[in-house]
Amino acid sequence: MRVMIAEDDALLREGLVLLLRTAGIDVVAAADNADDFLAAVTADRPDIVVVDVRLPPTFTDDGLRAAAEARRRHPGLPVLVLSAFVENSYAAELLADGAGGVGYLLKERVGRVEQFLDALRRVAKGGTAMDPEVIAQLLVRHRADDPLATLTPREREVLALMAEGHGNGTIGELLFVSDGAVHKHIRSIFGKLNLPSDEAGHRRVLAVLAYLNAK
C-alpha cells in the first residue's frame, strides 16, 4: 500500500510517517499544505491519502476541499481525513459521491495504532471508517420526521457499525447475532431509507450518508 500524507503539524506528520513505515507501509510523500498535496497526488499516484481537514492557508477546510478535488481528478482515490474535532458536515461531504473509499477519524485515534491501521486498510479497499465519536454524537440528533426515526434500536446499532466501516460478519459478532439476522436488519434499513435494490451507487455508503446527514 502506497500512502500520501497531508498534515501541517510537523510532529504529527513525521509521527504518521514513522508509524506507517514501521508497519511496513510505503509513504510516498508528505506535504504540509493543500497545493503541495494535490501536486504530490498527481505525481506519485498513491493508493490512499491521509489528509488533515484544516491546512494552510486558511486553516478552515482547505484539506477537505483538496481531498475532494483529488477525488475529482482521480476518481475512486481512497481518502482518510483526520480532524481534531467532530465536524459532521465534513464527514457527510466526503461521502456525497456515494463511491466509498472514505474515512473520517479524530486525530486522537491515531494513538490507537491498531485501530488506525485497520481503518486505513478498510478505506484503501473501498470501505468506510467513521470515527465512533461522530457516530455517538449523531445518535441524539434525529428529527421527528427523519426516516432514521423509523429504525428500530437494533437497526440503529447495525447502521452505526456500518458507519464505522464494519462488514456483516463483524457486525454479527459485535451484536451476538447470526449473519442471517444482520442481512435482515440491513435489508430493512435500506428499505426504510428508500434505497432500492437497483440503486447504482454503493447502498452501504448511501445509508451511512443518510445517517451522517441527520441533524
N, C-alpha and C positions, 0 to 999 in steps of 0.2 A: 504494500500500500504506500502510495506517494502522497505526502501531506504538505499543504501550504498553510502558513500561519500569518495572520494579520492582527497584531496586538501592539499598542503604543507603549505599554508599560514594559520597560526593558527587562525588569526582573522576572515578570510573569512570562514574557516572550521566551527568554532564554531557558526558563524553567520548563516550559512546554516542549521546547526543542530537546532538552536533555531527557525529559520523561519519555517522549516518543521514541527517541533513538535508543534509549535503554531497553524499551520494549521491542526493539527490532524493527521499528517503523522508519521509513525513509522520509526525512523532512527535506523537501527540495528547495524551499525558500521561506524566508521570514521577513515580513515588512512591518513598518510602524505607521503607515498611512494608507488611505484608500487608493490613491493614484498608483503608488508602487505595487500595491496588492493586485490591482487589475492588470498591470503590465506583467507581473510575475505569473499570473494565472495563464495569460496568453502565451508567454514564453515557455513555461515549464509544464503546462497541462497536467496538474495534479489530479489524483483520484478523488480527493476530498479537500475542502478548505475549512480551516478553523478561524473564525472571524469575531473580533470584539465588536459589539454594537456601536460603541462610541469611539470614533477615531478622529484624528485631525482632518480638516482644520477646525470644524465647528464643535466637535465632541458631543454631538447630539445623536444623529442616526447615520452618520457617514459610513460606518462599517456595514450596517444593514443595507443601505442603498447600494453600496459597492458589491455586496453579495448578490443582491437582486440583479444588478447589471451583469455580473459574472455569469449568472444562470441564463440571462437572456442571450449573452454571447456564446455560451457553451451549454446548450440545453441538457438538463439532467445532471449537471455538476452537483454532487452532494455538498451540502453546506451545514456545518455545525457552528452555531452562533453562541458566543459567550457574553454574559451580561452580569453586571454587579447587582442588578435589581430585577424584580419581576415586572416586566413590561408586556402585558398580554397582547397589545396591538401588534408588537413586533413579531411575536410568535405566530399570530394569525396571518400576518402578511407573508411570512416565509412559506406558508402552506397554500397560499392563494392560487397557485397554478395547478394544484392537485397532483403534482408529479411525484411527490415523495422525495426521499433522499435529503431530508432536512432535520435539524435538531436545534433545540434551544435549552441551554444549561446555564445555571448560575455559576459564576466563577468559583465559588466555594466548593463546587462539586469536583473541580479538578484535583483537589487534595485527596479525594477518594479514588485512588488511581484505577482500581479495577472497574468501578462504575463508569468512570470517564472513558476508559479504553473500550468498554463494552458498548457505550453509546456511540463512540466514534466508529466502531466496526459496523454497528447496525445501520447508521446513516450512510456509510460508504457502500453498503449493499442495497441502498434504496429505501430503507425503512425510515421511521421517525423516532426521535428521542426527545420528549418534552420533560423538562425538569419537574420532579414530583411536587415542588413548592408551587409552581404555576398551577398544576392540577388542583392542589389543595385549596388555593385561593379561589379558583373558579367554581368549586363545589357550592359556594354560598351566594353566587351571583346570578342565578337564573331568574328571568322574568316569569310572571304567571302565564303569559301567552307563548312562552318559548316552547318549541317542540321537545326540547330536552326535559321539560317538566313532566312529559308523559312517560318518561322512562321509569322503570321500577328501580328500587335501590340496588338490586343486583346488576341490572343493566348499566347503571351509572358506574358501578365498580368495574365492570368489564370495559366500558368506554374509557374510563380513567387509565386503566392498564394499557389499553390500546394506544392512548395518547403518549404514554411513557415509552412506547415502542415495543412492547412485548408481543410475541406471537401467541397463537391459540394454545399451544402446549404449555407454555409458561403461565399463561393466564389461568388455565385449569389447575395447575399445581399450586399457584398462589391462593386460589379461591377454594381449593379442595373440591373441585367438581370435575366431571368427565369431559372429554373432548366434545362429545355429543351435546352436552349442556352448553358449552361455550359457543359452539356453532349455532345453537338455537337462540341464545341471547344475542349474538351478533346479527343474525337474520332479522330478529325483532327490532334491533337498533336501526339497521338500515331501513326497514320498513317505516318506522316512526319518524325517521329523519328524511323520508321521501327520497331515498337513494335507490332507484330501480335497478334491477339485475342487469339491464343492458347499458348502464352508465359507462361511458367511455373512459372516465378518469379512474383513479385509484380510490375505491369506495372506502377503504380504511382511512386513507388520508382525508377524504371529504368529510367523513364522520368526525374525525379529530378537528378539522377546520370548523365545522359547525359548533363543536364543543368550545373551541377557543374564542369563537365569535360571540358566545353568550355573555351578556353583561349583567 
